[in-house]
Amino acid sequence: MKVLLSVIFVLLLLIQSLECKEVEDLLGRRIKVPEKVERLVAIGPGALRMITYLSSVDKVVGVERVEKGGFTPYGRPYTLAIKEKIKDLPLIGEGGPGKLPDFEKIVSVKPDVIFAVGFDRGTMDMIQERTMIPVIALDYGSVGVLRAKKFIDSLTLVGSIVGRENRVMEIDEFLKRTEEYLAQKTLNQKEKPKVYAGGIGFKGQHGITSTEAGFLPFKLVNVKNVVDDFGKDGHLFLEKEKLLSLNPDIIFVDVNGLSIFQKELIDSPGLFMNLKAIKENKLFTILPYNYYNTNVELAVTNAFFIGKVVYPASFKNVNIDEQAERIIRFFVSESVYGEIKRNFGFFGKIVIEKGKITVLSNW
């Protein structure tokens, strides 16, 4: 009898191993996952966004509280797109940068795999040990800075696990075509004004001095970012006086940082009103590039608007609302741009009168 049980146990292990495959995640960890994944959860900043991009929300069996309104959904198109699909799903933790999930709740929803962003190797291993569920590390790059290769590598890995390889190819091709289109319109421009992006989100909301070297939307349309010469790639907090000395020709402000910029104007009106871009009325809004990690679709959409502002002749036939609707819908499979415009912010020109900010849609 003991021999028979041993044989059965070995056979069960063999069957289980045959139904699994080994993958390497973005931290270089070798993980065994089921050949067929039907149930999953996504934890950490932007993990569920990737699942949404790959049209795989139907496989999600639990979500973090932040995905159900822990903070406003209007800065994250993917959350708006899937709100009805996830509203009745059980919670698996609070969510948020660096916050661990609820292990018992994850186990209770019985996922085949956990996709995770924003945790170090040790934490990933610990989550896997505590839940006994495969944990796959994904990566957008560094915090707040999209790195296209890591992003595509992450999508490719998820696609291979959930059976969405064709969708990954569609996204990769879309990004390549878009990059080529924007390059063709902007590479040979003779006049390249100095530009700056302020109000960039970085683990929360920030004002005008929150910026980024290597800012992807600027790169896509080949404009001169005034902070790219600092020798540091990524997020930066500038001194107010430093921004004044850089004195960009055109400033773009993330709508998520507008309320803080308004307070800064009240506190230091003389300083900011001396900026060339403000004196010459060349201050514009962009949509949230980084909001619980990178909104890739908004990064691309921002590039079109920036191109239209900086190189108006080359982009005169580009309708920014039509482009925004097309790009956002491609990534999240739902039409949510109008909802973002009504409830969060839109592309426009910032006018400052008597220290008060107004954004004009027709400029």
Summary of the structure (lengths in Angstrom):
residues: 363
radius of gyration: 22.7
end to end distance: 83.6
largest distance: 89.0
contacts: 1209
relative contact order: 0.12
helix: 47%
strand: 19%
